[in-house]
Amino acid sequence: MLQKQHTCTLGLPKTNLRYQPINNKKNELYNAWGNWLNTFTWQYFTTLTTNYPLTMYSAEKAVNRFLNVAEKEFGRTQIFWVAEPFDLSHSYHLHAIINFNIIPLQDTMHNEIRKFWYKVNFVKKNRGIHRTLVQNYEKEKGGNFYIAKHFNKHNTNFGFSIDGI
């Protein structure tokens, strides 16, 4: 059974943790979503925040703005995202897994993803607290299950743009 290993502090998960299926009846949905997400190719795992409060609705709009800019710049982009509230406030942050279909995995894309996120969401580096984490997606670390764990939680939202769906 997956145990709570940490809380998400300002959207920065500890990168050495691994998430995996939970084997009990109550978590069939979690396992099904996690396994389904792993049938796709993902390049990046991200945690996205802003230096202003996001509501569940504004988090979805923020992802849509990001996706529009990314697709103009890089072509077809696949994304699966989840908006969840911070532990200690009423504001939201996002976790997303992303694949740029025509661009091979590159560490230089980490900064590009951050720049696009800041640009479309009007994040100013010198104003307020915000963190944006971009990592290469490593299937064995279970980012798919990290994203899926939020489906059973209260006050979350999710969405996706995936080829063929």
N, C-alpha and C positions, 0 to 999 in steps of 0.2 A: 504494500500500500504506500502511496506517495505521501510523505509527511511534509508538513509545512517547514521548509528549509530556510526561508528568509521572507522578509516583506520587501516590497518594491519601494525603495527610498528614492524619491524624485525620479522614478522611472528607470533606475539603473540596476538591472539584475546582476547578481554575481555570476561571472562568466564560467566558473569552474563547476557549476551545478549541472546535473543531468536530470531531466524529467523523463518519466516512462509511464507506461500504462498502469492503471490501478485495476486490480483484479477483484472487483466485486460488482454485484448487480446494479447498485446505485449509480455507478460511474460508467455504464455502458455508452452513454452519449459522449462523455469525455473521450473515451477510448475510440469510438467510431469517428469522431471529428479529427482527433489526433492522427489516426491511421489514414484517414482520407487525405488530410493535408500532406502527408508524406508520399502520396502518389504523384505529387507534382515536383518540379524542379524549383528550388529556391536558392538564391545567391546570398541574400542578406537578411539578418535578423536586426530589427531596430526597436528602440524605445524612443518615443517622440514626445517632447513636452514644449510648452511655450512659457513666456514670462508673464502671461496674463491668464486668468481663469478660463478654462474650457468647460462648456456644458457638454452633455452627451450629443446634443444636436450640433453644436459648433465643432466638436471633434470630427464628426462625420463630414461636415463641410470642409474642414481643414485637410482631411485625407483626399477628398475629391479635387481640391485645388492642387495639391501635391501631385496627384495622378495626372491631371491635365498637363501640368508643366513637364513632368517626366516623360510623358508620351510625345509631346512636341519635340523634346530634346533628344530622346533616345529611342523612339519608336514604341512598339507594343510593350507594355509593362504589366506584369501580373503582380497583384498584391492581395494579401489577406490581412485584415487588421481587426484589432479589438480595442475598444475604448473602455477604460476602467477608472473608477474614482481612486484618488490618492487615499491612503489610510487615514490621514489626519486632516483632510479638507474636503470641500464639496466640489472641487475642481477635478477634471479628468486628465489623463494622459493616455497615450496609445502605445501598443505593441504591434508591430507589423512584420510580416515576412514578404520579401520582394524578389522578383526576378525580372531582369531586363532581357527580353528574348533575343535581341541582336547583339548584345554586348557581353563578352566573356567576363568572368569574375575577375575583378581588379581591386586591389587595396586603394587605389586612387579614387575609386567611386565612393568611398566612405565620406570624403570631404564634399563631393558633389551632392550626395544625398542630403547631408547636413545643410549645405548652401541652399538647395532648393526648398527644403523644409523651412528654413529661416526666411527666405524670400517670400514664399507664398503665404506665410503666416505672420509676417511683419515682426519677426522676433529681432530685437536689437540686442547685440551681445553685451552692451554696457547697461542694460536695464533689467533689473529683477533676476530672479533665480530661474534658470531653465537648464535642462540637460538633454542632449540628444546623443544617443548611443547607436552606433552602427557597427555591426560585426559581420564577418563572413558567416553564412549559415552552415552549420555543421550538423548533418542529419543525426549523428550519434548522440549529440547533446540534448536532443528532444525539444527543440524550439517549437515544433508542431504541438507537443503536449503542453508546453508552457502557454502557448496561445489558447489552446483548447480548454485549459483549466478555468478560464474565465466564463465559459458558457453556462456553467452551473451557478454563477454568482449573481446576486441581486445588483441592479443598476449598471449593467454593462450593455454594450452594443457592439455589433461587428458587421463587417461587410467584406466584399471581395470583388475583384475583377480578374477573372481567370479565363484563359482561352478555352473555348468549347463549352462554356457554362453560361 
